[in-house]
Amino acid sequence: MTYQDLRYEVDDRVAILTLDRPDRLNALGKRLVGEIVEAIRAADRDDDVRVIVVTGAGDKAFSVGYDIRESAEIPQRTLAEWRARMQKDLAFTYAPWDCEKPVICAINGFCLAGALEFAQCCDIRYCADDARFGVVETRFGNGVATMIMPWIIGNRCRELIYTGDMFGADEAYRLGLVDRVFPKRDLMAETLRIAKRMSRVALDCLRFNKRAINQTFETMGMRAAIRYASEACTLMDAIGSPEAREFDRLRRAEGLSAALRWRDGLFEPFE
């Protein structure tokens, strides 16, 4: 299969999806988001595939989240337009959750904001020892489009979401955000070794076990809670805040680097 911002290959029952915008730290632009959703669906339909691995090209990032340079080109949105955008984001992050086959996220480097939400909707997360995580959208004054973190690490999510702090691989493992940490050079080899071992399990067994596990979360109200959080995010982004408006003004007038310097200056005395 051929995509523009994504590489797709199959290796011995394992589909490997590689986000391929390394020059933009694999930022989730509109085209890449669409290609990821379509590639997961294609792998789900392929009976020769039993396990899916998603990773990022280059050695700096799995993905830094939604492409905020791309969004800066869009005029101010109405409430209805924000709601439509949130629903698209939610559909994207649910793509690995709704896939009937196990989806493993292999995280190298940065995994931030919307990319972290997507990774948490994968069945399993492995990371390199240099991985860096963060719910950094809160530092932009934005909401969290897919509030999956409480379901992954429980109440410990509060500090991470309230501060927008970044943290490393060891802390991610301690919190239960990732399942294993590997030396950077070994990440893909080790991930594929486990994925291929997993792919020896009967396909129907993988599918029904995933359905049963997902249903455990959904019976407890996961989808309803995330739906509420998505609406809260819609209202937050539509109403705005002084901080969000200033960041947006700066990125449009002076560029993203200036906006990021201003934002980081707010937190620097307390880091």
Number of C-alpha atoms within 10 A of each C-alpha: 9 10 14 11 19 22 20 19 12 16 11 14 20 21 26 23 23 21 27 23 21 17 10 14 23 29 27 23 18 12 12 20 19 15 20 25 17 15 22 25 16 13 25 22 14 12 9 15 20 28 28 28 23 23 24 27 20 17 14 19 26 33 30 25 24 21 17 15 15 12 13 15 10 8 7 12 12 12 15 12 13 19 20 13 15 21 17 15 19 20 15 21 25 21 20 27 21 19 21 23 27 24 28 25 25 25 30 28 24 26 28 25 22 27 23 25 24 23 30 26 25 22 18 17 23 25 31 22 20 19 23 24 24 23 26 23 18 18 21 19 19 18 22 26 26 30 23 24 22 15 16 16 17 12 10 13 18 13 10 17 20 12 14 20 16 14 15 17 24 19 13 20 16 11 15 15 22 23 13 20 22 19 12 16 12 13 19 20 11 17 20 21 11 12 22 18 12 17 20 13 12 10 19 12 11 18 15 13 15 19 16 11 11 15 13 12 12 13 10 11 12 17 16 12 16 20 18 13 18 22 19 16 21 25 16 18 22 18 12 14 14 9 16 19 13 16 23 20 14 19 18 15 11 11 15 17 11 15 20 15 12 15 19 14 11 12 13 8 7 6 7
